[in-house]
Amino acid sequence: MQLRREVDRLHAHGAELVVIGNGTPHFARAFREDIHLDTPLYVDTSCASYRALGMKRGLARTLGSWRTWVNLFRALRDGVREKRVTVILRWWRLSVPVLIPGAQGDAWQLGGVLVVLPDGRIPYRYLSTIAGDHPQTTEVLAALAASTQ
Amino acid sequence: MDRVSVETASTKIWDLDGREHELQETWAARTAVLVFVRHFG
């Protein structure tokens, strides 16, 4: 969710950051509080929107690459810079989808980022190929800037 | 340039109050940067 730090720049381009997750509203609220998100947030527990937009899903895709574990390590390492409790909670939250299926979301469903114009055109689409696979924020911002010229 | 299909645009999503929306509502008024997260955690 690096993009949440660029909300002002998104707004300057006339765009809004919209987050969609596949967990329950309960965990969505906790997520929103945890990362101080004040942009629109929705849930899609059936993952219909994920499938419709071509996002990938699967155990092998989620855990089957060494890059997944590198991404997990980096996420937790970044957490070490915060308080230890936060790191532990983050580890727990990462584990919950596996321990309690459907709670925080479908653990095997990968996500992505799209820029969608009001007329429905998609000038930018990034579909994650493994867990922890995210586009560079600069890439998204560049695509947004190009689409609004 | 790709375009969201009519079928995909009408896919249902829900706000945190349980109200149903269509996916296209997220970009109807202005450009949307849609971030689909893997899970809330």
N, CA and C atoms of all chains as a GROMACS GRO file, in nm:
protein
  570
    1MET      N    1   0.081  -0.121   0.000
    1MET     CA    2   0.000   0.000   0.000
    1MET      C    3   0.085   0.126   0.000
    2GLN      N    4   0.193   0.123  -0.072
    2GLN     CA    5   0.278   0.241  -0.084
    2GLN      C    6   0.201   0.357  -0.147
    3LEU      N    7   0.104   0.326  -0.232
    3LEU     CA    8   0.030   0.430  -0.301
    3LEU      C    9  -0.048   0.520  -0.207
    4ARG      N   10  -0.081   0.470  -0.088
    4ARG     CA   11  -0.158   0.556   0.003
    4ARG      C   12  -0.075   0.678   0.044
    5ARG      N   13   0.055   0.668   0.036
    5ARG     CA   14   0.140   0.782   0.070
    5ARG      C   15   0.143   0.885  -0.043
    6GLU      N   16   0.089   0.848  -0.158
    6GLU     CA   17   0.089   0.937  -0.274
    6GLU      C   18  -0.051   0.987  -0.306
    7VAL      N   19  -0.141   0.979  -0.210
    7VAL     CA   20  -0.280   1.018  -0.236
    7VAL      C   21  -0.289   1.163  -0.283
    8ASP      N   22  -0.209   1.252  -0.224
    8ASP     CA   23  -0.215   1.392  -0.266
    8ASP      C   24  -0.178   1.406  -0.414
    9ARG      N   25  -0.080   1.330  -0.457
    9ARG     CA   26  -0.040   1.336  -0.598
    9ARG      C   27  -0.149   1.277  -0.687
   10LEU      N   28  -0.214   1.174  -0.641
   10LEU     CA   29  -0.325   1.117  -0.717
   10LEU      C   30  -0.436   1.220  -0.731
   11HIS      N   31  -0.467   1.285  -0.621
   11HIS     CA   32  -0.573   1.388  -0.623
   11HIS      C   33  -0.535   1.502  -0.716
   12ALA      N   34  -0.408   1.538  -0.721
   12ALA     CA   35  -0.363   1.646  -0.809
   12ALA      C   36  -0.389   1.613  -0.956
   13HIS      N   37  -0.394   1.483  -0.987
   13HIS     CA   38  -0.426   1.438  -1.123
   13HIS      C   39  -0.575   1.411  -1.141
   14GLY      N   40  -0.652   1.447  -1.040
   14GLY     CA   41  -0.796   1.426  -1.050
   14GLY      C   42  -0.838   1.282  -1.028
   15ALA      N   43  -0.752   1.203  -0.968
   15ALA     CA   44  -0.782   1.062  -0.948
   15ALA      C   45  -0.802   1.032  -0.799
   16GLU      N   46  -0.861   0.917  -0.773
   16GLU     CA   47  -0.881   0.873  -0.635
   16GLU      C   48  -0.824   0.733  -0.618
   17LEU      N   49  -0.765   0.709  -0.502
   17LEU     CA   50  -0.718   0.576  -0.466
   17LEU      C   51  -0.835   0.497  -0.411
   18VAL      N   52  -0.864   0.385  -0.471
   18VAL     CA   53  -0.974   0.299  -0.427
   18VAL      C   54  -0.916   0.161  -0.396
   19VAL      N   55  -0.938   0.115  -0.275
   19VAL     CA   56  -0.883  -0.014  -0.233
   19VAL      C   57  -0.996  -0.117  -0.226
   20ILE      N   58  -0.969  -0.233  -0.282
   20ILE     CA   59  -1.067  -0.342  -0.278
   20ILE      C   60  -0.996  -0.465  -0.221
   21GLY      N   61  -1.058  -0.526  -0.121
   21GLY     CA   62  -1.002  -0.646  -0.062
   21GLY      C   63  -1.103  -0.759  -0.066
   22ASN      N   64  -1.056  -0.881  -0.040
   22ASN     CA   65  -1.149  -0.994  -0.045
   22ASN      C   66  -1.179  -1.053   0.091
   23GLY      N   67  -1.141  -0.982   0.198
   23GLY     CA   68  -1.174  -1.026   0.332
   23GLY      C   69  -1.309  -0.972   0.376
   24THR      N   70  -1.344  -0.997   0.501
   24THR     CA   71  -1.472  -0.951   0.555
   24THR      C   72  -1.464  -0.803   0.592
   25PRO      N   73  -1.580  -0.736   0.602
   25PRO     CA   74  -1.580  -0.595   0.642
   25PRO      C   75  -1.513  -0.571   0.776
   26HIS      N   76  -1.523  -0.669   0.867
   26HIS     CA   77  -1.460  -0.656   0.999
   26HIS      C   78  -1.310  -0.633   0.984
   27PHE      N   79  -1.246  -0.718   0.906
   27PHE     CA   80  -1.101  -0.704   0.890
   27PHE      C   81  -1.067  -0.585   0.801
   28ALA      N   82  -1.159  -0.549   0.712
   28ALA     CA   83  -1.136  -0.431   0.629
   28ALA      C   84  -1.130  -0.306   0.718
   29ARG      N   85  -1.218  -0.298   0.817
   29ARG     CA   86  -1.214  -0.183   0.909
   29ARG      C   87  -1.084  -0.180   0.986
   30ALA      N   88  -1.039  -0.296   1.033
   30ALA     CA   89  -0.913  -0.303   1.107
   30ALA      C   90  -0.797  -0.263   1.017
   31PHE      N   91  -0.801  -0.308   0.895
   31PHE     CA   92  -0.699  -0.273   0.796
   31PHE      C   93  -0.696  -0.122   0.776
   32ARG      N   94  -0.814  -0.063   0.761
   32ARG     CA   95  -0.822   0.081   0.738
   32ARG      C   96  -0.763   0.158   0.856
   33GLU      N   97  -0.794   0.114   0.977
   33GLU     CA   98  -0.740   0.180   1.097
   33GLU      C   99  -0.589   0.158   1.109
   34ASP      N  100  -0.548   0.039   1.077
   34ASP     CA  101  -0.407   0.003   1.093
   34ASP      C  102  -0.316   0.088   1.006
   35ILE      N  103  -0.359   0.113   0.882
   35ILE     CA  104  -0.272   0.188   0.791
   35ILE      C  105  -0.322   0.331   0.770
   36HIS      N  106  -0.422   0.371   0.850
   36HIS     CA  107  -0.474   0.509   0.845
   36HIS      C  108  -0.521   0.544   0.704
   37LEU      N  109  -0.602   0.456   0.649
   37LEU     CA  110  -0.652   0.476   0.512
   37LEU      C  111  -0.780   0.558   0.517
   38ASP      N  112  -0.783   0.668   0.441
   38ASP     CA  113  -0.906   0.748   0.438
   38ASP      C  114  -0.959   0.765   0.296
   39THR      N  115  -0.927   0.669   0.211
   39THR     CA  116  -0.982   0.668   0.075
   39THR      C  117  -1.086   0.556   0.068
   40PRO      N  118  -1.167   0.554  -0.037
   40PRO     CA  119  -1.272   0.451  -0.046
   40PRO      C  120  -1.216   0.309  -0.035
   41LEU      N  121  -1.286   0.228   0.043
   41LEU     CA  122  -1.245   0.089   0.066
   41LEU      C  123  -1.366  -0.001   0.050
   42TYR      N  124  -1.351  -0.105  -0.028
   42TYR     CA  125  -1.460  -0.198  -0.055
   42TYR      C  126  -1.412  -0.341  -0.030
   43VAL      N  127  -1.510  -0.432  -0.020
   43VAL     CA  128  -1.476  -0.573  -0.008
   43VAL      C  129  -1.548  -0.652  -0.117
   44ASP      N  130  -1.484  -0.760  -0.155
   44ASP     CA  131  -1.544  -0.852  -0.252
   44ASP      C  132  -1.503  -0.992  -0.208
   45THR      N  133  -1.578  -1.049  -0.117
   45THR     CA  134  -1.542  -1.178  -0.059
   45THR      C  135  -1.551  -1.293  -0.160
   46SER      N  136  -1.626  -1.273  -0.266
   46SER     CA  137  -1.635  -1.379  -0.368
   46SER      C  138  -1.520  -1.373  -0.467
   47CYS      N  139  -1.445  -1.263  -0.466
   47CYS     CA  140  -1.334  -1.241  -0.559
   47CYS      C  141  -1.381  -1.233  -0.704
   48ALA      N  142  -1.507  -1.205  -0.726
   48ALA     CA  143  -1.558  -1.197  -0.862
   48ALA      C  144  -1.490  -1.085  -0.941
   49SER      N  145  -1.468  -0.972  -0.874
   49SER     CA  146  -1.403  -0.860  -0.944
   49SER      C  147  -1.258  -0.893  -0.976
   50TYR      N  148  -1.192  -0.966  -0.888
   50TYR     CA  149  -1.054  -1.008  -0.911
   50TYR      C  150  -1.047  -1.095  -1.038
   51ARG      N  151  -1.135  -1.194  -1.044
   51ARG     CA  152  -1.136  -1.286  -1.159
   51ARG      C  153  -1.172  -1.211  -1.286
   52ALA      N  154  -1.271  -1.123  -1.276
   52ALA     CA  155  -1.317  -1.050  -1.394
   52ALA      C  156  -1.206  -0.964  -1.455
   53LEU      N  157  -1.116  -0.916  -1.371
   53LEU     CA  158  -1.009  -0.829  -1.420
   53LEU      C  159  -0.880  -0.907  -1.445
   54GLY      N  160  -0.886  -1.039  -1.434
   54GLY     CA  161  -0.772  -1.123  -1.474
   54GLY      C  162  -0.669  -1.150  -1.367
   55MET      N  163  -0.702  -1.121  -1.240
   55MET     CA  164  -0.602  -1.146  -1.136
   55MET      C  165  -0.588  -1.295  -1.108
   56LYS      N  166  -0.466  -1.333  -1.075
   56LYS     CA  167  -0.432  -1.473  -1.062
   56LYS      C  168  -0.458  -1.525  -0.921
   57ARG      N  169  -0.471  -1.654  -0.913
   57ARG     CA  170  -0.496  -1.719  -0.784
   57ARG      C  171  -0.430  -1.856  -0.784
   58GLY      N  172  -0.384  -1.898  -0.667
   58GLY     CA  173  -0.332  -2.033  -0.658
   58GLY      C  174  -0.224  -2.047  -0.553
   59LEU      N  175  -0.214  -2.166  -0.496
   59LEU     CA  176  -0.116  -2.195  -0.392
   59LEU      C  177   0.025  -2.180  -0.448
   60ALA      N  178   0.048  -2.238  -0.564
   60ALA     CA  179   0.182  -2.236  -0.622
   60ALA      C  180   0.222  -2.092  -0.657
   61ARG      N  181   0.123  -2.015  -0.708
   61ARG     CA  182   0.154  -1.876  -0.743
   61ARG      C  183   0.184  -1.795  -0.618
   62THR      N  184   0.115  -1.828  -0.509
   62THR     CA  185   0.130  -1.749  -0.388
   62THR      C  186   0.257  -1.784  -0.312
   63LEU      N  187   0.287  -1.914  -0.303
   63LEU     CA  188   0.399  -1.956  -0.218
   63LEU      C  189   0.511  -2.027  -0.294
   64GLY      N  190   0.488  -2.057  -0.419
   64GLY     CA  191   0.578  -2.146  -0.490
   64GLY      C  192   0.705  -2.085  -0.545
   65SER      N  193   0.723  -1.957  -0.523
   65SER     CA  194   0.844  -1.894  -0.576
   65SER      C  195   0.932  -1.846  -0.462
   66TRP      N  196   1.063  -1.858  -0.479
   66TRP     CA  197   1.154  -1.808  -0.375
   66TRP      C  198   1.138  -1.658  -0.358
   67ARG      N  199   1.093  -1.591  -0.463
   67ARG     CA  200   1.074  -1.446  -0.454
   67ARG      C  201   0.963  -1.412  -0.356
   68THR      N  202   0.867  -1.502  -0.339
   68THR     CA  203   0.760  -1.480  -0.242
   68THR      C  204   0.818  -1.466  -0.102
   69TRP      N  205   0.911  -1.557  -0.068
   69TRP     CA  206   0.969  -1.555   0.066
   69TRP      C  207   1.061  -1.434   0.083
   70VAL      N  208   1.126  -1.392  -0.025
   70VAL     CA  209   1.207  -1.271  -0.019
   70VAL      C  210   1.117  -1.151   0.008
   71ASN      N  211   1.004  -1.143  -0.061
   71ASN     CA  212   0.909  -1.035  -0.040
   71ASN      C  213   0.855  -1.037   0.103
   72LEU      N  214   0.828  -1.157   0.156
   72LEU     CA  215   0.779  -1.166   0.294
   72LEU      C  216   0.885  -1.117   0.391
   73PHE      N  217   1.009  -1.161   0.368
   73PHE     CA  218   1.117  -1.116   0.456
   73PHE      C  219   1.129  -0.964   0.454
   74ARG      N  220   1.122  -0.907   0.334
   74ARG     CA  221   1.134  -0.761   0.323
   74ARG      C  222   1.021  -0.691   0.397
   75ALA      N  223   0.900  -0.745   0.384
   75ALA     CA  224   0.786  -0.684   0.453
   75ALA      C  225   0.807  -0.689   0.604
   76LEU      N  226   0.856  -0.802   0.653
   76LEU     CA  227   0.879  -0.814   0.797
   76LEU      C  228   0.999  -0.732   0.840
   77ARG      N  229   1.101  -0.726   0.758
   77ARG     CA  230   1.219  -0.646   0.789
   77ARG      C  231   1.180  -0.500   0.802
   78ASP      N  232   1.095  -0.453   0.711
   78ASP     CA  233   1.049  -0.314   0.720
   78ASP      C  234   0.974  -0.296   0.850
   79GLY      N  235   0.909  -0.401   0.897
   79GLY     CA  236   0.836  -0.394   1.023
   79GLY      C  237   0.928  -0.383   1.143
   80VAL      N  238   1.054  -0.433   1.129
   80VAL     CA  239   1.147  -0.424   1.241
   80VAL      C  240   1.178  -0.280   1.273
   81ARG      N  241   1.164  -0.195   1.172
   81ARG     CA  242   1.190  -0.054   1.197
   81ARG      C  243   1.079   0.006   1.283
   82GLU      N  244   0.969  -0.063   1.292
   82GLU     CA  245   0.861  -0.019   1.382
   82GLU      C  246   0.878  -0.096   1.513
   83LYS      N  247   0.776  -0.087   1.598
   83LYS     CA  248   0.788  -0.156   1.726
   83LYS      C  249   0.780  -0.308   1.707
   84ARG      N  250   0.841  -0.380   1.798
   84ARG     CA  251   0.840  -0.526   1.791
   84ARG      C  252   0.697  -0.580   1.790
   85VAL      N  253   0.609  -0.519   1.871
   85VAL     CA  254   0.470  -0.567   1.878
   85VAL      C  255   0.405  -0.559   1.742
   86THR      N  256   0.432  -0.450   1.672
   86THR     CA  257   0.374  -0.434   1.539
   86THR      C  258   0.423  -0.545   1.446
   87VAL      N  259   0.551  -0.581   1.461
   87VAL     CA  260   0.606  -0.688   1.378
   87VAL      C  261   0.534  -0.819   1.407
   88ILE      N  262   0.514  -0.846   1.536
   88ILE     CA  263   0.447  -0.970   1.574
   88ILE      C  264   0.303  -0.972   1.522
   89LEU      N  265   0.235  -0.858   1.536
   89LEU     CA  266   0.096  -0.851   1.489
   89LEU      C  267   0.090  -0.868   1.339
   90ARG      N  268   0.188  -0.811   1.271
   90ARG     CA  269   0.188  -0.824   1.126
   90ARG      C  270   0.210  -0.970   1.087
   91TRP      N  271   0.300  -1.039   1.157
   91TRP     CA  272   0.323  -1.180   1.128
   91TRP      C  273   0.196  -1.260   1.153
   92TRP      N  274   0.127  -1.227   1.262
   92TRP     CA  275   0.002  -1.296   1.294
   92TRP      C  276  -0.101  -1.270   1.185
   93ARG      N  277  -0.115  -1.148   1.142
   93ARG     CA  278  -0.212  -1.116   1.040
   93ARG      C  279  -0.178  -1.181   0.907
   94LEU      N  280  -0.050  -1.197   0.880
   94LEU     CA  281  -0.011  -1.266   0.758
   94LEU      C  282  -0.046  -1.414   0.768
   95SER      N  283  -0.047  -1.468   0.889
   95SER     CA  284  -0.074  -1.611   0.908
   95SER      C  285  -0.223  -1.640   0.912
   96VAL      N  286  -0.303  -1.543   0.960
   96VAL     CA  287  -0.447  -1.569   0.980
   96VAL      C  288  -0.517  -1.621   0.856
   97PRO      N  289  -0.490  -1.564   0.739
   97PRO     CA  290  -0.560  -1.616   0.621
   97PRO      C  291  -0.540  -1.765   0.601
   98VAL      N  292  -0.425  -1.818   0.645
   98VAL     CA  293  -0.400  -1.960   0.631
   98VAL      C  294  -0.471  -2.038   0.742
   99LEU      N  295  -0.467  -1.982   0.864
   99LEU     CA  296  -0.524  -2.052   0.979
   99LEU      C  297  -0.677  -2.045   0.980
  100ILE      N  298  -0.732  -1.933   0.940
  100ILE     CA  299  -0.877  -1.915   0.941
  100ILE      C  300  -0.919  -1.875   0.800
  101PRO      N  301  -0.945  -1.972   0.717
  101PRO     CA  302  -0.977  -1.940   0.577
  101PRO      C  303  -1.092  -1.842   0.564
  102GLY      N  304  -1.074  -1.742   0.482
  102GLY     CA  305  -1.182  -1.647   0.454
  102GLY      C  306  -1.188  -1.530   0.549
  103ALA      N  307  -1.112  -1.533   0.658
  103ALA     CA  308  -1.125  -1.426   0.757
  103ALA      C  309  -1.072  -1.294   0.704
  104GLN      N  310  -0.944  -1.288   0.682
  104GLN     CA  311  -0.888  -1.164   0.631
  104GLN      C  312  -0.887  -1.164   0.479
  105GLY      N  313  -0.928  -1.270   0.419
  105GLY     CA  314  -0.933  -1.277   0.274
  105GLY      C  315  -0.888  -1.412   0.224
  106ASP      N  316  -0.898  -1.429   0.096
  106ASP     CA  317  -0.855  -1.552   0.031
  106ASP      C  318  -0.702  -1.547   0.021
  107ALA      N  319  -0.635  -1.632   0.096
  107ALA     CA  320  -0.489  -1.627   0.104
  107ALA      C  321  -0.423  -1.658  -0.029
  108TRP      N  322  -0.494  -1.726  -0.117
  108TRP     CA  323  -0.433  -1.767  -0.244
  108TRP      C  324  -0.468  -1.673  -0.359
  109GLN      N  325  -0.549  -1.572  -0.330
  109GLN     CA  326  -0.588  -1.478  -0.435
  109GLN      C  327  -0.485  -1.366  -0.444
  110LEU      N  328  -0.425  -1.350  -0.560
  110LEU     CA  329  -0.332  -1.240  -0.581
  110LEU      C  330  -0.408  -1.115  -0.624
  111GLY      N  331  -0.343  -1.001  -0.611
  111GLY     CA  332  -0.408  -0.874  -0.642
  111GLY      C  333  -0.347  -0.805  -0.761
  112GLY      N  334  -0.363  -0.674  -0.763
  112GLY     CA  335  -0.309  -0.596  -0.873
  112GLY      C  336  -0.348  -0.450  -0.860
  113VAL      N  337  -0.303  -0.372  -0.955
  113VAL     CA  338  -0.332  -0.229  -0.957
  113VAL      C  339  -0.376  -0.191  -1.096
  114LEU      N  340  -0.486  -0.117  -1.105
  114LEU     CA  341  -0.533  -0.067  -1.234
  114LEU      C  342  -0.562   0.081  -1.223
  115VAL      N  343  -0.534   0.153  -1.332
  115VAL     CA  344  -0.581   0.290  -1.346
  115VAL      C  345  -0.698   0.283  -1.444
  116VAL      N  346  -0.814   0.329  -1.402
  116VAL     CA  347  -0.933   0.324  -1.486
  116VAL      C  348  -0.989   0.465  -1.502
  117LEU      N  349  -1.005   0.506  -1.627
  117LEU     CA  350  -1.059   0.639  -1.657
  117LEU      C  351  -1.212   0.637  -1.646
  118PRO      N  352  -1.275   0.752  -1.632
  118PRO     CA  353  -1.422   0.755  -1.619
  118PRO      C  354  -1.498   0.688  -1.734
  119ASP      N  355  -1.434   0.680  -1.851
  119ASP     CA  356  -1.504   0.614  -1.964
  119ASP      C  357  -1.476   0.464  -1.968
  120GLY      N  358  -1.405   0.412  -1.866
  120GLY     CA  359  -1.380   0.269  -1.857
  120GLY      C  360  -1.250   0.223  -1.922
  121ARG      N  361  -1.177   0.313  -1.986
  121ARG     CA  362  -1.050   0.273  -2.045
  121ARG      C  363  -0.947   0.247  -1.934
  122ILE      N  364  -0.858   0.152  -1.961
  122ILE     CA  365  -0.756   0.111  -1.865
  122ILE      C  366  -0.619   0.145  -1.920
  123PRO      N  367  -0.563   0.261  -1.888
  123PRO     CA  368  -0.430   0.295  -1.939
  123PRO      C  369  -0.317   0.224  -1.867
  124TYR      N  370  -0.348   0.160  -1.755
  124TYR     CA  371  -0.244   0.090  -1.680
  124TYR      C  372  -0.305  -0.027  -1.605
  125ARG      N  373  -0.235  -0.141  -1.615
  125ARG     CA  374  -0.280  -0.260  -1.544
  125ARG      C  375  -0.157  -0.336  -1.498
  126TYR      N  376  -0.153  -0.371  -1.372
  126TYR     CA  377  -0.044  -0.453  -1.318
  126TYR      C  378  -0.108  -0.566  -1.238
  127LEU      N  379  -0.085  -0.688  -1.282
  127LEU     CA  380  -0.140  -0.805  -1.213
  127LEU      C  381  -0.026  -0.877  -1.143
  128SER      N  382  -0.038  -0.895  -1.014
  128SER     CA  383   0.067  -0.962  -0.937
  128SER      C  384   0.082  -1.107  -0.984
  129THR      N  385   0.207  -1.151  -0.989
  129THR     CA  386   0.231  -1.288  -1.033
  129THR      C  387   0.264  -1.381  -0.916
  130ILE      N  388   0.309  -1.322  -0.805
  130ILE     CA  389   0.336  -1.398  -0.683
  130ILE      C  390   0.301  -1.308  -0.565
  131ALA      N  391   0.296  -1.365  -0.446
  131ALA     CA  392   0.270  -1.286  -0.326
  131ALA      C  393   0.382  -1.183  -0.308
  132GLY      N  394   0.344  -1.061  -0.274
  132GLY     CA  395   0.443  -0.956  -0.254
  132GLY      C  396   0.488  -0.887  -0.381
  133ASP      N  397   0.429  -0.923  -0.492
  133ASP     CA  398   0.463  -0.863  -0.620
  133ASP      C  399   0.376  -0.739  -0.641
  134HIS      N  400   0.439  -0.622  -0.635
  134HIS     CA  401   0.366  -0.496  -0.648
  134HIS      C  402   0.436  -0.407  -0.749
  135PRO      N  403   0.360  -0.322  -0.816
  135PRO     CA  404   0.424  -0.231  -0.910
  135PRO      C  405   0.498  -0.120  -0.835
  136GLN      N  406   0.595  -0.062  -0.900
  136GLN     CA  407   0.662   0.054  -0.844
  136GLN      C  408   0.563   0.171  -0.843
  137THR      N  409   0.560   0.243  -0.734
  137THR     CA  410   0.470   0.358  -0.723
  137THR      C  411   0.496   0.458  -0.833
  138THR      N  412   0.623   0.479  -0.866
  138THR     CA  413   0.657   0.575  -0.971
  138THR      C  414   0.598   0.534  -1.105
  139GLU      N  415   0.591   0.406  -1.129
  139GLU     CA  416   0.535   0.355  -1.255
  139GLU      C  417   0.386   0.386  -1.263
  140VAL      N  418   0.315   0.364  -1.154
  140VAL     CA  419   0.172   0.393  -1.150
  140VAL      C  420   0.146   0.542  -1.168
  141LEU      N  421   0.225   0.623  -1.098
  141LEU     CA  422   0.207   0.768  -1.108
  141LEU      C  423   0.238   0.818  -1.248
  142ALA      N  424   0.338   0.761  -1.312
  142ALA     CA  425   0.372   0.802  -1.449
  142ALA      C  426   0.259   0.767  -1.544
  143ALA      N  427   0.201   0.648  -1.528
  143ALA     CA  428   0.090   0.608  -1.614
  143ALA      C  429  -0.031   0.699  -1.591
  144LEU      N  430  -0.054   0.734  -1.466
  144LEU     CA  431  -0.166   0.823  -1.435
  144LEU      C  432  -0.144   0.960  -1.498
  145ALA      N  433  -0.023   1.012  -1.484
  145ALA     CA  434   0.007   1.144  -1.541
  145ALA      C  435  -0.010   1.143  -1.693
  146ALA      N  436   0.036   1.036  -1.757
  146ALA     CA  437   0.025   1.026  -1.902
  146ALA      C  438  -0.120   1.016  -1.947
  147SER      N  439  -0.203   0.953  -1.868
  147SER     CA  440  -0.342   0.931  -1.907
  147SER      C  441  -0.428   1.056  -1.887
  148THR      N  442  -0.380   1.147  -1.805
  148THR     CA  443  -0.461   1.265  -1.776
  148THR      C  444  -0.412   1.388  -1.852
  149GLN      N  445  -0.318   1.368  -1.944
  149GLN     CA  446  -0.268   1.481  -2.023
  149GLN      C  447  -0.363   1.512  -2.136
  150MET      N  448  -0.617   0.078  -2.641
  150MET     CA  449  -0.617   0.074  -2.494
  150MET      C  450  -0.730  -0.017  -2.448
  151ASP      N  451  -0.698  -0.098  -2.350
  151ASP     CA  452  -0.800  -0.185  -2.288
  151ASP      C  453  -0.917  -0.103  -2.235
  152ARG      N  454  -1.031  -0.169  -2.229
  152ARG     CA  455  -1.147  -0.106  -2.168
  152ARG      C  456  -1.218  -0.209  -2.082
  153VAL      N  457  -1.273  -0.165  -1.972
  153VAL     CA  458  -1.346  -0.257  -1.886
  153VAL      C  459  -1.474  -0.299  -1.957
  154SER      N  460  -1.499  -0.428  -1.962
  154SER     CA  461  -1.620  -0.477  -2.029
  154SER      C  462  -1.744  -0.438  -1.947
  155VAL      N  463  -1.856  -0.437  -2.015
  155VAL     CA  464  -1.983  -0.403  -1.948
  155VAL      C  465  -2.010  -0.501  -1.835
  156GLU      N  466  -1.982  -0.627  -1.862
  156GLU     CA  467  -2.006  -0.731  -1.761
  156GLU      C  468  -1.918  -0.709  -1.638
  157THR      N  469  -1.791  -0.683  -1.662
  157THR     CA  470  -1.699  -0.661  -1.551
  157THR      C  471  -1.735  -0.535  -1.474
  158ALA      N  472  -1.774  -0.431  -1.546
  158ALA     CA  473  -1.809  -0.304  -1.482
  158ALA      C  474  -1.927  -0.321  -1.385
  159SER      N  475  -2.013  -0.416  -1.410
  159SER     CA  476  -2.130  -0.434  -1.324
  159SER      C  477  -2.106  -0.537  -1.213
  160THR      N  478  -1.984  -0.584  -1.199
  160THR     CA  479  -1.950  -0.677  -1.090
  160THR      C  480  -1.979  -0.610  -0.956
  161LYS      N  481  -2.033  -0.688  -0.863
  161LYS     CA  482  -2.074  -0.632  -0.734
  161LYS      C  483  -1.958  -0.630  -0.634
  162ILE      N  484  -1.950  -0.520  -0.563
  162ILE     CA  485  -1.860  -0.504  -0.448
  162ILE      C  486  -1.941  -0.440  -0.337
  163TRP      N  487  -1.887  -0.442  -0.216
  163TRP     CA  488  -1.962  -0.391  -0.102
  163TRP      C  489  -1.879  -0.293  -0.020
  164ASP      N  490  -1.945  -0.187   0.028
  164ASP     CA  491  -1.875  -0.096   0.118
  164ASP      C  492  -1.877  -0.156   0.259
  165LEU      N  493  -1.813  -0.089   0.352
  165LEU     CA  494  -1.798  -0.147   0.486
  165LEU      C  495  -1.926  -0.142   0.568
  166ASP      N  496  -2.030  -0.076   0.516
  166ASP     CA  497  -2.161  -0.078   0.580
  166ASP      C  498  -2.250  -0.185   0.519
  167GLY      N  499  -2.194  -0.264   0.431
  167GLY     CA  500  -2.269  -0.372   0.370
  167GLY      C  501  -2.353  -0.333   0.250
  168ARG      N  502  -2.338  -0.211   0.204
  168ARG     CA  503  -2.417  -0.168   0.089
  168ARG      C  504  -2.351  -0.216  -0.040
  169GLU      N  505  -2.435  -0.262  -0.130
  169GLU     CA  506  -2.387  -0.316  -0.257
  169GLU      C  507  -2.362  -0.205  -0.358
  170HIS      N  508  -2.254  -0.218  -0.432
  170HIS     CA  509  -2.220  -0.122  -0.538
  170HIS      C  510  -2.176  -0.200  -0.660
  171GLU      N  511  -2.174  -0.132  -0.772
  171GLU     CA  512  -2.116  -0.190  -0.891
  171GLU      C  513  -1.973  -0.138  -0.904
  172LEU      N  514  -1.886  -0.222  -0.955
  172LEU     CA  515  -1.745  -0.186  -0.966
  172LEU      C  516  -1.727  -0.053  -1.040
  173GLN      N  517  -1.809  -0.029  -1.141
  173GLN     CA  518  -1.793   0.090  -1.222
  173GLN      C  519  -1.818   0.219  -1.145
  174GLU      N  520  -1.885   0.209  -1.030
  174GLU     CA  521  -1.906   0.329  -0.950
  174GLU      C  522  -1.774   0.386  -0.899
  175THR      N  523  -1.672   0.303  -0.892
  175THR     CA  524  -1.544   0.351  -0.839
  175THR      C  525  -1.473   0.444  -0.935
  176TRP      N  526  -1.503   0.438  -1.065
  176TRP     CA  527  -1.437   0.526  -1.161
  176TRP      C  528  -1.533   0.619  -1.236
  177ALA      N  529  -1.662   0.612  -1.201
  177ALA     CA  530  -1.763   0.688  -1.276
  177ALA      C  531  -1.739   0.840  -1.269
  178ALA      N  532  -1.704   0.889  -1.152
  178ALA     CA  533  -1.694   1.034  -1.134
  178ALA      C  534  -1.555   1.088  -1.166
  179ARG      N  535  -1.452   1.007  -1.147
  179ARG     CA  536  -1.314   1.051  -1.176
  179ARG      C  537  -1.228   0.928  -1.190
  180THR      N  538  -1.111   0.947  -1.244
  180THR     CA  539  -1.017   0.837  -1.264
  180THR      C  540  -0.991   0.768  -1.131
  181ALA      N  541  -0.990   0.636  -1.135
  181ALA     CA  542  -0.965   0.560  -1.015
  181ALA      C  543  -0.836   0.482  -1.028
  182VAL      N  544  -0.757   0.484  -0.923
  182VAL     CA  545  -0.642   0.395  -0.913
  182VAL      C  546  -0.689   0.282  -0.822
  183LEU      N  547  -0.725   0.171  -0.884
  183LEU     CA  548  -0.781   0.058  -0.809
  183LEU      C  549  -0.669  -0.032  -0.759
  184VAL      N  550  -0.665  -0.051  -0.630
  184VAL     CA  551  -0.566  -0.141  -0.570
  184VAL      C  552  -0.640  -0.260  -0.512
  185PHE      N  553  -0.617  -0.374  -0.571
  185PHE     CA  554  -0.678  -0.499  -0.521
  185PHE      C  555  -0.574  -0.565  -0.431
  186VAL      N  556  -0.605  -0.571  -0.301
  186VAL     CA  557  -0.510  -0.628  -0.207
  186VAL      C  558  -0.533  -0.778  -0.193
  187ARG      N  559  -0.425  -0.846  -0.158
  187ARG     CA  560  -0.432  -0.992  -0.147
  187ARG      C  561  -0.516  -1.032  -0.026
  188HIS      N  562  -0.494  -0.966   0.083
  188HIS     CA  563  -0.577  -0.987   0.202
  188HIS      C  564  -0.555  -0.870   0.295
  189PHE      N  565  -0.642  -0.855   0.392
  189PHE     CA  566  -0.631  -0.743   0.486
  189PHE      C  567  -0.536  -0.781   0.598
  190GLY      N  568  -0.413  -0.748   0.586
  190GLY     CA  569  -0.317  -0.780   0.689
  190GLY      C  570  -0.180  -0.724   0.656
   0.00000   0.00000   0.00000
